[in-house]
């Protein structure tokens, strides 16, 4: 019988510790109140994942979502902080 092992995932020590060029995985929350839920997605780089989470995901799904980059998980609030950083490498959507 095979036993499943859980991989320990580090929590970010500081939101500034991220490689925006590294591949990333986005795990949206399972909020059933959202009409068109977003499923798990892989991105070629973390910057694209952060931009997608903020600009295209329903805000209700960002609440319980997390982003994993280099085995470090970032919560929904940390994803927002990454997007708002001055060194965020991609153009942001225009504010309405």
C-alpha positions as CSV (number, residue, x, y, z in Angstrom):
1,X,0.0,0.0,0.0
2,X,1.4,3.3,-1.0
3,X,1.4,6.1,1.5
4,X,0.8,9.7,0.4
5,X,3.2,12.3,1.7
6,X,2.5,16.0,2.1
7,X,5.1,18.4,0.7
8,X,5.8,21.2,3.1
9,X,5.3,24.5,1.4
10,X,7.1,27.5,2.8
11,X,5.2,30.6,3.8
12,X,6.6,33.8,2.4
13,X,9.0,35.5,4.8
14,X,8.3,38.8,3.2
15,X,6.1,39.6,0.2
16,X,9.2,41.2,-1.5
17,X,10.8,37.8,-1.8
18,X,9.4,36.7,-5.2
19,X,10.9,36.0,-8.6
20,X,8.3,37.5,-11.0
21,X,9.9,35.5,-13.9
22,X,9.5,32.1,-12.2
23,X,6.6,29.7,-13.2
24,X,3.5,30.0,-11.0
25,X,0.4,28.2,-10.1
26,X,-2.8,29.9,-9.1
27,X,-5.3,28.2,-6.8
28,X,-8.6,30.2,-6.6
29,X,-10.9,29.7,-3.7
30,X,-13.9,27.4,-4.0
31,X,-16.5,30.1,-3.4
32,X,-19.7,28.6,-4.8
33,X,-21.4,32.0,-4.9
34,X,-19.4,33.1,-7.9
35,X,-21.3,32.6,-11.2
36,X,-18.3,31.7,-13.3
37,X,-15.7,30.2,-11.0
38,X,-12.1,30.2,-12.1
39,X,-10.2,26.9,-11.9
40,X,-6.6,26.1,-11.1
41,X,-4.2,27.6,-13.7
42,X,-0.5,27.5,-14.4
43,X,1.4,30.5,-15.7
44,X,4.7,30.9,-17.4
45,X,5.7,33.5,-14.9
46,X,4.5,34.9,-11.6
47,X,3.8,38.4,-13.0
48,X,1.2,37.0,-15.4
49,X,-0.5,35.1,-12.6
50,X,-0.6,38.1,-10.3
51,X,-2.1,40.3,-13.0
52,X,-4.7,37.6,-13.9
53,X,-5.7,37.2,-10.3
54,X,-6.2,40.9,-9.7
55,X,-7.6,42.0,-13.1
56,X,-9.7,39.0,-14.2
57,X,-10.7,36.9,-11.3
58,X,-13.9,37.8,-9.4
59,X,-12.8,39.4,-6.1
60,X,-14.8,36.9,-4.1
61,X,-12.5,34.2,-5.4
62,X,-9.3,36.1,-4.5
63,X,-10.4,35.9,-0.8
64,X,-9.4,32.3,-0.3
65,X,-7.0,32.0,-3.2
66,X,-3.3,31.4,-3.1
67,X,-0.4,31.7,-5.6
68,X,2.5,29.3,-5.4
69,X,5.9,30.4,-6.8
70,X,9.1,28.5,-6.1
71,X,7.3,26.4,-3.4
72,X,6.2,29.6,-1.6
73,X,2.5,30.4,-1.1
74,X,1.1,33.9,-1.3
75,X,-2.4,34.6,0.0
76,X,-5.0,36.7,-1.7
77,X,-4.0,39.8,0.2
78,X,-0.3,39.1,-0.6
79,X,-1.2,38.7,-4.3
80,X,-2.8,42.2,-4.2
81,X,0.3,43.6,-2.5
82,X,2.5,42.1,-5.2
83,X,0.4,43.7,-7.9
84,X,0.6,47.1,-6.2
85,X,4.4,47.1,-5.9
86,X,6.3,49.7,-7.8
87,X,8.6,47.1,-9.3
88,X,5.7,45.0,-10.7
89,X,7.0,44.2,-14.2
90,X,3.8,44.2,-16.3
91,X,1.5,47.1,-17.2
92,X,-1.6,47.4,-15.0
93,X,-5.2,47.9,-16.2
94,X,-6.3,51.5,-16.3
95,X,-8.4,52.5,-13.3
96,X,-12.1,53.1,-14.2
